[in-house]
């Protein structure tokens, strides 16, 4: 049986607010968070776009994106770190670029919610590669 590859819509498409909200998959963060898929694709070079709403003190596991990731912070206060770099605080209106295959994590501070839009392109059918959980003491030192 042939599996159909998800691609971006071939023409203008409006997805109404809240139409695709669900819990992020297990095993990618310290606790579940809400995610809304805004644009989904598995087709080479196309973008995937999501909006995430993260509760206080929830952070993702280490991960990479084969073609990089762009984050735009919508609200709250978040944290982001690339492997080997300092933990950076990010706030509403900030933009973050993670280079292709740059190992990183992001999430909410212990005292604030955090929401963002992320854009990442597809390479070989994937837009993200999930890795191991953060060793919290090491990640925040």
Chimera marker file (.cmm) of the C-alpha trace (Angstrom):
<marker_set name="trace">
<marker id="1" x="0.000" y="0.000" z="0.000" r="1" g="1" b="0" radius="0.5"/>
<marker id="2" x="1.364" y="3.417" z="-0.957" r="1" g="1" b="0" radius="0.5"/>
<marker id="3" x="1.487" y="6.032" z="1.807" r="1" g="1" b="0" radius="0.5"/>
<marker id="4" x="0.573" y="9.567" z="0.836" r="1" g="1" b="0" radius="0.5"/>
<marker id="5" x="3.229" y="12.146" z="1.783" r="1" g="1" b="0" radius="0.5"/>
<marker id="6" x="1.820" y="15.228" z="3.516" r="1" g="1" b="0" radius="0.5"/>
<marker id="7" x="2.439" y="18.404" z="1.534" r="1" g="1" b="0" radius="0.5"/>
<marker id="8" x="1.530" y="22.051" z="1.945" r="1" g="1" b="0" radius="0.5"/>
<marker id="9" x="-1.822" y="23.049" z="0.413" r="1" g="1" b="0" radius="0.5"/>
<marker id="10" x="-1.588" y="23.834" z="-3.324" r="1" g="1" b="0" radius="0.5"/>
<marker id="11" x="-3.533" y="27.097" z="-2.943" r="1" g="1" b="0" radius="0.5"/>
<marker id="12" x="-4.462" y="29.728" z="-0.374" r="1" g="1" b="0" radius="0.5"/>
<marker id="13" x="-5.833" y="27.996" z="2.708" r="1" g="1" b="0" radius="0.5"/>
<marker id="14" x="-7.189" y="29.451" z="5.940" r="1" g="1" b="0" radius="0.5"/>
<marker id="15" x="-6.953" y="27.381" z="9.079" r="1" g="1" b="0" radius="0.5"/>
<marker id="16" x="-9.149" y="28.879" z="11.774" r="1" g="1" b="0" radius="0.5"/>
<marker id="17" x="-7.723" y="29.582" z="15.221" r="1" g="1" b="0" radius="0.5"/>
<marker id="18" x="-7.886" y="26.509" z="17.433" r="1" g="1" b="0" radius="0.5"/>
<marker id="19" x="-8.701" y="24.096" z="14.595" r="1" g="1" b="0" radius="0.5"/>
<marker id="20" x="-5.673" y="21.851" z="15.164" r="1" g="1" b="0" radius="0.5"/>
<marker id="21" x="-4.743" y="22.122" z="18.845" r="1" g="1" b="0" radius="0.5"/>
<marker id="22" x="-3.553" y="18.994" z="20.590" r="1" g="1" b="0" radius="0.5"/>
<marker id="23" x="-1.016" y="17.757" z="23.094" r="1" g="1" b="0" radius="0.5"/>
<marker id="24" x="2.568" y="17.467" z="21.920" r="1" g="1" b="0" radius="0.5"/>
<marker id="25" x="3.731" y="13.849" z="21.699" r="1" g="1" b="0" radius="0.5"/>
<marker id="26" x="5.044" y="12.094" z="24.810" r="1" g="1" b="0" radius="0.5"/>
<marker id="27" x="8.793" y="11.842" z="25.201" r="1" g="1" b="0" radius="0.5"/>
<marker id="28" x="9.805" y="15.232" z="23.787" r="1" g="1" b="0" radius="0.5"/>
<marker id="29" x="9.601" y="17.424" z="26.903" r="1" g="1" b="0" radius="0.5"/>
<marker id="30" x="9.552" y="17.376" z="30.701" r="1" g="1" b="0" radius="0.5"/>
<marker id="31" x="5.726" y="17.523" z="30.651" r="1" g="1" b="0" radius="0.5"/>
<marker id="32" x="3.027" y="17.697" z="27.963" r="1" g="1" b="0" radius="0.5"/>
<marker id="33" x="2.317" y="21.047" z="26.309" r="1" g="1" b="0" radius="0.5"/>
<marker id="34" x="-0.269" y="22.302" z="23.858" r="1" g="1" b="0" radius="0.5"/>
<marker id="35" x="0.666" y="22.615" z="20.201" r="1" g="1" b="0" radius="0.5"/>
<marker id="36" x="-1.318" y="23.838" z="17.231" r="1" g="1" b="0" radius="0.5"/>
<marker id="37" x="-0.133" y="22.611" z="13.835" r="1" g="1" b="0" radius="0.5"/>
<marker id="38" x="-0.532" y="25.555" z="11.466" r="1" g="1" b="0" radius="0.5"/>
<marker id="39" x="1.178" y="24.060" z="8.411" r="1" g="1" b="0" radius="0.5"/>
<marker id="40" x="2.195" y="20.410" z="8.113" r="1" g="1" b="0" radius="0.5"/>
<marker id="41" x="4.351" y="18.771" z="5.479" r="1" g="1" b="0" radius="0.5"/>
<marker id="42" x="6.710" y="15.876" z="4.909" r="1" g="1" b="0" radius="0.5"/>
<marker id="43" x="7.672" y="17.111" z="1.424" r="1" g="1" b="0" radius="0.5"/>
<marker id="44" x="11.300" y="18.041" z="0.816" r="1" g="1" b="0" radius="0.5"/>
<marker id="45" x="12.048" y="21.729" z="1.408" r="1" g="1" b="0" radius="0.5"/>
<marker id="46" x="8.544" y="22.686" z="2.508" r="1" g="1" b="0" radius="0.5"/>
<marker id="47" x="8.010" y="24.314" z="5.893" r="1" g="1" b="0" radius="0.5"/>
<marker id="48" x="6.179" y="23.052" z="8.917" r="1" g="1" b="0" radius="0.5"/>
<marker id="49" x="4.755" y="25.669" z="11.266" r="1" g="1" b="0" radius="0.5"/>
<marker id="50" x="3.324" y="25.291" z="14.749" r="1" g="1" b="0" radius="0.5"/>
<marker id="51" x="2.245" y="27.396" z="17.681" r="1" g="1" b="0" radius="0.5"/>
<marker id="52" x="3.160" y="26.046" z="21.114" r="1" g="1" b="0" radius="0.5"/>
<marker id="53" x="1.756" y="27.006" z="24.521" r="1" g="1" b="0" radius="0.5"/>
<marker id="54" x="4.016" y="25.831" z="27.340" r="1" g="1" b="0" radius="0.5"/>
<marker id="55" x="3.298" y="25.788" z="31.082" r="1" g="1" b="0" radius="0.5"/>
<marker id="56" x="5.855" y="27.100" z="33.590" r="1" g="1" b="0" radius="0.5"/>
<marker id="57" x="9.012" y="24.987" z="33.965" r="1" g="1" b="0" radius="0.5"/>
<marker id="58" x="8.272" y="22.748" z="30.954" r="1" g="1" b="0" radius="0.5"/>
<marker id="59" x="11.231" y="22.383" z="28.593" r="1" g="1" b="0" radius="0.5"/>
<marker id="60" x="11.861" y="20.279" z="25.508" r="1" g="1" b="0" radius="0.5"/>
<marker id="61" x="14.436" y="17.554" z="25.230" r="1" g="1" b="0" radius="0.5"/>
<marker id="62" x="17.570" y="18.225" z="23.221" r="1" g="1" b="0" radius="0.5"/>
<marker id="63" x="16.740" y="18.208" z="19.526" r="1" g="1" b="0" radius="0.5"/>
<marker id="64" x="17.943" y="19.322" z="16.104" r="1" g="1" b="0" radius="0.5"/>
<marker id="65" x="16.302" y="20.452" z="12.878" r="1" g="1" b="0" radius="0.5"/>
<marker id="66" x="17.932" y="19.350" z="9.610" r="1" g="1" b="0" radius="0.5"/>
<marker id="67" x="17.316" y="22.732" z="7.967" r="1" g="1" b="0" radius="0.5"/>
<marker id="68" x="17.260" y="24.886" z="11.097" r="1" g="1" b="0" radius="0.5"/>
<marker id="69" x="14.444" y="26.359" z="13.169" r="1" g="1" b="0" radius="0.5"/>
<marker id="70" x="13.041" y="29.858" z="13.563" r="1" g="1" b="0" radius="0.5"/>
<marker id="71" x="11.173" y="30.719" z="16.794" r="1" g="1" b="0" radius="0.5"/>
<marker id="72" x="9.067" y="33.844" z="17.295" r="1" g="1" b="0" radius="0.5"/>
<marker id="73" x="8.051" y="34.375" z="20.929" r="1" g="1" b="0" radius="0.5"/>
<marker id="74" x="4.382" y="35.366" z="21.270" r="1" g="1" b="0" radius="0.5"/>
<marker id="75" x="4.023" y="35.702" z="25.030" r="1" g="1" b="0" radius="0.5"/>
<marker id="76" x="5.583" y="34.945" z="28.382" r="1" g="1" b="0" radius="0.5"/>
<marker id="77" x="9.206" y="34.303" z="29.238" r="1" g="1" b="0" radius="0.5"/>
<marker id="78" x="11.156" y="31.376" z="27.874" r="1" g="1" b="0" radius="0.5"/>
<marker id="79" x="14.608" y="29.897" z="27.939" r="1" g="1" b="0" radius="0.5"/>
<marker id="80" x="16.711" y="28.602" z="25.060" r="1" g="1" b="0" radius="0.5"/>
<marker id="81" x="20.139" y="27.023" z="24.888" r="1" g="1" b="0" radius="0.5"/>
<marker id="82" x="22.314" y="25.656" z="22.126" r="1" g="1" b="0" radius="0.5"/>
<marker id="83" x="24.698" y="22.874" z="23.043" r="1" g="1" b="0" radius="0.5"/>
<marker id="84" x="27.768" y="24.405" z="24.681" r="1" g="1" b="0" radius="0.5"/>
<marker id="85" x="26.231" y="27.872" z="24.946" r="1" g="1" b="0" radius="0.5"/>
<marker id="86" x="24.674" y="29.793" z="27.821" r="1" g="1" b="0" radius="0.5"/>
<marker id="87" x="20.996" y="29.536" z="28.733" r="1" g="1" b="0" radius="0.5"/>
<marker id="88" x="19.328" y="32.628" z="27.243" r="1" g="1" b="0" radius="0.5"/>
<marker id="89" x="16.100" y="34.250" z="28.422" r="1" g="1" b="0" radius="0.5"/>
<marker id="90" x="13.682" y="35.080" z="25.597" r="1" g="1" b="0" radius="0.5"/>
<marker id="91" x="10.573" y="37.267" z="25.756" r="1" g="1" b="0" radius="0.5"/>
<marker id="92" x="7.576" y="38.264" z="23.648" r="1" g="1" b="0" radius="0.5"/>
<marker id="93" x="8.715" y="39.743" z="20.345" r="1" g="1" b="0" radius="0.5"/>
<marker id="94" x="12.123" y="38.029" z="20.377" r="1" g="1" b="0" radius="0.5"/>
<marker id="95" x="13.167" y="35.878" z="17.424" r="1" g="1" b="0" radius="0.5"/>
<marker id="96" x="15.569" y="32.939" z="17.706" r="1" g="1" b="0" radius="0.5"/>
<marker id="97" x="17.345" y="31.114" z="14.887" r="1" g="1" b="0" radius="0.5"/>
<marker id="98" x="18.854" y="27.670" z="15.447" r="1" g="1" b="0" radius="0.5"/>
<marker id="99" x="21.180" y="26.656" z="12.605" r="1" g="1" b="0" radius="0.5"/>
<marker id="100" x="20.723" y="23.358" z="10.731" r="1" g="1" b="0" radius="0.5"/>
<marker id="101" x="21.560" y="20.393" z="12.977" r="1" g="1" b="0" radius="0.5"/>
<marker id="102" x="22.371" y="22.711" z="15.918" r="1" g="1" b="0" radius="0.5"/>
<marker id="103" x="21.575" y="20.739" z="19.077" r="1" g="1" b="0" radius="0.5"/>
<marker id="104" x="19.346" y="22.842" z="21.344" r="1" g="1" b="0" radius="0.5"/>
<marker id="105" x="16.348" y="23.010" z="23.675" r="1" g="1" b="0" radius="0.5"/>
<marker id="106" x="13.773" y="25.640" z="24.650" r="1" g="1" b="0" radius="0.5"/>
<marker id="107" x="10.941" y="26.006" z="27.123" r="1" g="1" b="0" radius="0.5"/>
<marker id="108" x="9.305" y="28.095" z="29.825" r="1" g="1" b="0" radius="0.5"/>
<marker id="109" x="10.969" y="29.612" z="32.866" r="1" g="1" b="0" radius="0.5"/>
<marker id="110" x="9.969" y="28.155" z="36.246" r="1" g="1" b="0" radius="0.5"/>
<marker id="111" x="7.572" y="31.073" z="36.874" r="1" g="1" b="0" radius="0.5"/>
<marker id="112" x="6.091" y="31.985" z="33.472" r="1" g="1" b="0" radius="0.5"/>
<marker id="113" x="4.093" y="30.448" z="30.670" r="1" g="1" b="0" radius="0.5"/>
<marker id="114" x="5.676" y="30.673" z="27.227" r="1" g="1" b="0" radius="0.5"/>
<marker id="115" x="4.147" y="30.606" z="23.759" r="1" g="1" b="0" radius="0.5"/>
<marker id="116" x="5.831" y="30.771" z="20.389" r="1" g="1" b="0" radius="0.5"/>
<marker id="117" x="5.513" y="30.088" z="16.691" r="1" g="1" b="0" radius="0.5"/>
<marker id="118" x="8.136" y="27.806" z="15.168" r="1" g="1" b="0" radius="0.5"/>
<marker id="119" x="9.025" y="27.341" z="11.512" r="1" g="1" b="0" radius="0.5"/>
<marker id="120" x="11.238" y="24.529" z="10.293" r="1" g="1" b="0" radius="0.5"/>
<marker id="121" x="11.797" y="23.046" z="6.836" r="1" g="1" b="0" radius="0.5"/>
<marker id="122" x="11.587" y="19.381" z="5.895" r="1" g="1" b="0" radius="0.5"/>
<marker id="123" x="14.613" y="17.333" z="4.843" r="1" g="1" b="0" radius="0.5"/>
<marker id="124" x="14.312" y="13.616" z="4.029" r="1" g="1" b="0" radius="0.5"/>
<marker id="125" x="10.729" y="13.612" z="5.333" r="1" g="1" b="0" radius="0.5"/>
<marker id="126" x="11.592" y="15.064" z="8.766" r="1" g="1" b="0" radius="0.5"/>
<marker id="127" x="11.681" y="18.539" z="10.289" r="1" g="1" b="0" radius="0.5"/>
<marker id="128" x="12.950" y="17.563" z="13.764" r="1" g="1" b="0" radius="0.5"/>
<marker id="129" x="15.126" y="14.884" z="15.380" r="1" g="1" b="0" radius="0.5"/>
<marker id="130" x="14.380" y="14.362" z="19.085" r="1" g="1" b="0" radius="0.5"/>
<marker id="131" x="17.261" y="13.438" z="21.381" r="1" g="1" b="0" radius="0.5"/>
<marker id="132" x="17.745" y="12.796" z="25.109" r="1" g="1" b="0" radius="0.5"/>
<marker id="133" x="16.174" y="14.726" z="28.005" r="1" g="1" b="0" radius="0.5"/>
<marker id="134" x="17.967" y="17.718" z="29.487" r="1" g="1" b="0" radius="0.5"/>
<marker id="135" x="20.017" y="17.164" z="32.609" r="1" g="1" b="0" radius="0.5"/>
<marker id="136" x="18.356" y="20.132" z="34.266" r="1" g="1" b="0" radius="0.5"/>
<marker id="137" x="21.249" y="21.155" z="36.496" r="1" g="1" b="0" radius="0.5"/>
<marker id="138" x="23.653" y="21.052" z="33.567" r="1" g="1" b="0" radius="0.5"/>
<marker id="139" x="21.303" y="22.873" z="31.219" r="1" g="1" b="0" radius="0.5"/>
<marker id="140" x="20.706" y="25.781" z="33.547" r="1" g="1" b="0" radius="0.5"/>
<marker id="141" x="24.160" y="26.340" z="34.956" r="1" g="1" b="0" radius="0.5"/>
<link id1="1" id2="2" r="1" g="1" b="0" radius="0.2"/>
<link id1="2" id2="3" r="1" g="1" b="0" radius="0.2"/>
<link id1="3" id2="4" r="1" g="1" b="0" radius="0.2"/>
<link id1="4" id2="5" r="1" g="1" b="0" radius="0.2"/>
<link id1="5" id2="6" r="1" g="1" b="0" radius="0.2"/>
<link id1="6" id2="7" r="1" g="1" b="0" radius="0.2"/>
<link id1="7" id2="8" r="1" g="1" b="0" radius="0.2"/>
<link id1="8" id2="9" r="1" g="1" b="0" radius="0.2"/>
<link id1="9" id2="10" r="1" g="1" b="0" radius="0.2"/>
<link id1="10" id2="11" r="1" g="1" b="0" radius="0.2"/>
<link id1="11" id2="12" r="1" g="1" b="0" radius="0.2"/>
<link id1="12" id2="13" r="1" g="1" b="0" radius="0.2"/>
<link id1="13" id2="14" r="1" g="1" b="0" radius="0.2"/>
<link id1="14" id2="15" r="1" g="1" b="0" radius="0.2"/>
<link id1="15" id2="16" r="1" g="1" b="0" radius="0.2"/>
<link id1="16" id2="17" r="1" g="1" b="0" radius="0.2"/>
<link id1="17" id2="18" r="1" g="1" b="0" radius="0.2"/>
<link id1="18" id2="19" r="1" g="1" b="0" radius="0.2"/>
<link id1="19" id2="20" r="1" g="1" b="0" radius="0.2"/>
<link id1="20" id2="21" r="1" g="1" b="0" radius="0.2"/>
<link id1="21" id2="22" r="1" g="1" b="0" radius="0.2"/>
<link id1="22" id2="23" r="1" g="1" b="0" radius="0.2"/>
<link id1="23" id2="24" r="1" g="1" b="0" radius="0.2"/>
<link id1="24" id2="25" r="1" g="1" b="0" radius="0.2"/>
<link id1="25" id2="26" r="1" g="1" b="0" radius="0.2"/>
<link id1="26" id2="27" r="1" g="1" b="0" radius="0.2"/>
<link id1="27" id2="28" r="1" g="1" b="0" radius="0.2"/>
<link id1="28" id2="29" r="1" g="1" b="0" radius="0.2"/>
<link id1="29" id2="30" r="1" g="1" b="0" radius="0.2"/>
<link id1="30" id2="31" r="1" g="1" b="0" radius="0.2"/>
<link id1="31" id2="32" r="1" g="1" b="0" radius="0.2"/>
<link id1="32" id2="33" r="1" g="1" b="0" radius="0.2"/>
<link id1="33" id2="34" r="1" g="1" b="0" radius="0.2"/>
<link id1="34" id2="35" r="1" g="1" b="0" radius="0.2"/>
<link id1="35" id2="36" r="1" g="1" b="0" radius="0.2"/>
<link id1="36" id2="37" r="1" g="1" b="0" radius="0.2"/>
<link id1="37" id2="38" r="1" g="1" b="0" radius="0.2"/>
<link id1="38" id2="39" r="1" g="1" b="0" radius="0.2"/>
<link id1="39" id2="40" r="1" g="1" b="0" radius="0.2"/>
<link id1="40" id2="41" r="1" g="1" b="0" radius="0.2"/>
<link id1="41" id2="42" r="1" g="1" b="0" radius="0.2"/>
<link id1="42" id2="43" r="1" g="1" b="0" radius="0.2"/>
<link id1="43" id2="44" r="1" g="1" b="0" radius="0.2"/>
<link id1="44" id2="45" r="1" g="1" b="0" radius="0.2"/>
<link id1="45" id2="46" r="1" g="1" b="0" radius="0.2"/>
<link id1="46" id2="47" r="1" g="1" b="0" radius="0.2"/>
<link id1="47" id2="48" r="1" g="1" b="0" radius="0.2"/>
<link id1="48" id2="49" r="1" g="1" b="0" radius="0.2"/>
<link id1="49" id2="50" r="1" g="1" b="0" radius="0.2"/>
<link id1="50" id2="51" r="1" g="1" b="0" radius="0.2"/>
<link id1="51" id2="52" r="1" g="1" b="0" radius="0.2"/>
<link id1="52" id2="53" r="1" g="1" b="0" radius="0.2"/>
<link id1="53" id2="54" r="1" g="1" b="0" radius="0.2"/>
<link id1="54" id2="55" r="1" g="1" b="0" radius="0.2"/>
<link id1="55" id2="56" r="1" g="1" b="0" radius="0.2"/>
<link id1="56" id2="57" r="1" g="1" b="0" radius="0.2"/>
<link id1="57" id2="58" r="1" g="1" b="0" radius="0.2"/>
<link id1="58" id2="59" r="1" g="1" b="0" radius="0.2"/>
<link id1="59" id2="60" r="1" g="1" b="0" radius="0.2"/>
<link id1="60" id2="61" r="1" g="1" b="0" radius="0.2"/>
<link id1="61" id2="62" r="1" g="1" b="0" radius="0.2"/>
<link id1="62" id2="63" r="1" g="1" b="0" radius="0.2"/>
<link id1="63" id2="64" r="1" g="1" b="0" radius="0.2"/>
<link id1="64" id2="65" r="1" g="1" b="0" radius="0.2"/>
<link id1="65" id2="66" r="1" g="1" b="0" radius="0.2"/>
<link id1="66" id2="67" r="1" g="1" b="0" radius="0.2"/>
<link id1="67" id2="68" r="1" g="1" b="0" radius="0.2"/>
<link id1="68" id2="69" r="1" g="1" b="0" radius="0.2"/>
<link id1="69" id2="70" r="1" g="1" b="0" radius="0.2"/>
<link id1="70" id2="71" r="1" g="1" b="0" radius="0.2"/>
<link id1="71" id2="72" r="1" g="1" b="0" radius="0.2"/>
<link id1="72" id2="73" r="1" g="1" b="0" radius="0.2"/>
<link id1="73" id2="74" r="1" g="1" b="0" radius="0.2"/>
<link id1="74" id2="75" r="1" g="1" b="0" radius="0.2"/>
<link id1="75" id2="76" r="1" g="1" b="0" radius="0.2"/>
<link id1="76" id2="77" r="1" g="1" b="0" radius="0.2"/>
<link id1="77" id2="78" r="1" g="1" b="0" radius="0.2"/>
<link id1="78" id2="79" r="1" g="1" b="0" radius="0.2"/>
<link id1="79" id2="80" r="1" g="1" b="0" radius="0.2"/>
<link id1="80" id2="81" r="1" g="1" b="0" radius="0.2"/>
<link id1="81" id2="82" r="1" g="1" b="0" radius="0.2"/>
<link id1="82" id2="83" r="1" g="1" b="0" radius="0.2"/>
<link id1="83" id2="84" r="1" g="1" b="0" radius="0.2"/>
<link id1="84" id2="85" r="1" g="1" b="0" radius="0.2"/>
<link id1="85" id2="86" r="1" g="1" b="0" radius="0.2"/>
<link id1="86" id2="87" r="1" g="1" b="0" radius="0.2"/>
<link id1="87" id2="88" r="1" g="1" b="0" radius="0.2"/>
<link id1="88" id2="89" r="1" g="1" b="0" radius="0.2"/>
<link id1="89" id2="90" r="1" g="1" b="0" radius="0.2"/>
<link id1="90" id2="91" r="1" g="1" b="0" radius="0.2"/>
<link id1="91" id2="92" r="1" g="1" b="0" radius="0.2"/>
<link id1="92" id2="93" r="1" g="1" b="0" radius="0.2"/>
<link id1="93" id2="94" r="1" g="1" b="0" radius="0.2"/>
<link id1="94" id2="95" r="1" g="1" b="0" radius="0.2"/>
<link id1="95" id2="96" r="1" g="1" b="0" radius="0.2"/>
<link id1="96" id2="97" r="1" g="1" b="0" radius="0.2"/>
<link id1="97" id2="98" r="1" g="1" b="0" radius="0.2"/>
<link id1="98" id2="99" r="1" g="1" b="0" radius="0.2"/>
<link id1="99" id2="100" r="1" g="1" b="0" radius="0.2"/>
<link id1="100" id2="101" r="1" g="1" b="0" radius="0.2"/>
<link id1="101" id2="102" r="1" g="1" b="0" radius="0.2"/>
<link id1="102" id2="103" r="1" g="1" b="0" radius="0.2"/>
<link id1="103" id2="104" r="1" g="1" b="0" radius="0.2"/>
<link id1="104" id2="105" r="1" g="1" b="0" radius="0.2"/>
<link id1="105" id2="106" r="1" g="1" b="0" radius="0.2"/>
<link id1="106" id2="107" r="1" g="1" b="0" radius="0.2"/>
<link id1="107" id2="108" r="1" g="1" b="0" radius="0.2"/>
<link id1="108" id2="109" r="1" g="1" b="0" radius="0.2"/>
<link id1="109" id2="110" r="1" g="1" b="0" radius="0.2"/>
<link id1="110" id2="111" r="1" g="1" b="0" radius="0.2"/>
<link id1="111" id2="112" r="1" g="1" b="0" radius="0.2"/>
<link id1="112" id2="113" r="1" g="1" b="0" radius="0.2"/>
<link id1="113" id2="114" r="1" g="1" b="0" radius="0.2"/>
<link id1="114" id2="115" r="1" g="1" b="0" radius="0.2"/>
<link id1="115" id2="116" r="1" g="1" b="0" radius="0.2"/>
<link id1="116" id2="117" r="1" g="1" b="0" radius="0.2"/>
<link id1="117" id2="118" r="1" g="1" b="0" radius="0.2"/>
<link id1="118" id2="119" r="1" g="1" b="0" radius="0.2"/>
<link id1="119" id2="120" r="1" g="1" b="0" radius="0.2"/>
<link id1="120" id2="121" r="1" g="1" b="0" radius="0.2"/>
<link id1="121" id2="122" r="1" g="1" b="0" radius="0.2"/>
<link id1="122" id2="123" r="1" g="1" b="0" radius="0.2"/>
<link id1="123" id2="124" r="1" g="1" b="0" radius="0.2"/>
<link id1="124" id2="125" r="1" g="1" b="0" radius="0.2"/>
<link id1="125" id2="126" r="1" g="1" b="0" radius="0.2"/>
<link id1="126" id2="127" r="1" g="1" b="0" radius="0.2"/>
<link id1="127" id2="128" r="1" g="1" b="0" radius="0.2"/>
<link id1="128" id2="129" r="1" g="1" b="0" radius="0.2"/>
<link id1="129" id2="130" r="1" g="1" b="0" radius="0.2"/>
<link id1="130" id2="131" r="1" g="1" b="0" radius="0.2"/>
<link id1="131" id2="132" r="1" g="1" b="0" radius="0.2"/>
<link id1="132" id2="133" r="1" g="1" b="0" radius="0.2"/>
<link id1="133" id2="134" r="1" g="1" b="0" radius="0.2"/>
<link id1="134" id2="135" r="1" g="1" b="0" radius="0.2"/>
<link id1="135" id2="136" r="1" g="1" b="0" radius="0.2"/>
<link id1="136" id2="137" r="1" g="1" b="0" radius="0.2"/>
<link id1="137" id2="138" r="1" g="1" b="0" radius="0.2"/>
<link id1="138" id2="139" r="1" g="1" b="0" radius="0.2"/>
<link id1="139" id2="140" r="1" g="1" b="0" radius="0.2"/>
<link id1="140" id2="141" r="1" g="1" b="0" radius="0.2"/>
</marker_set>
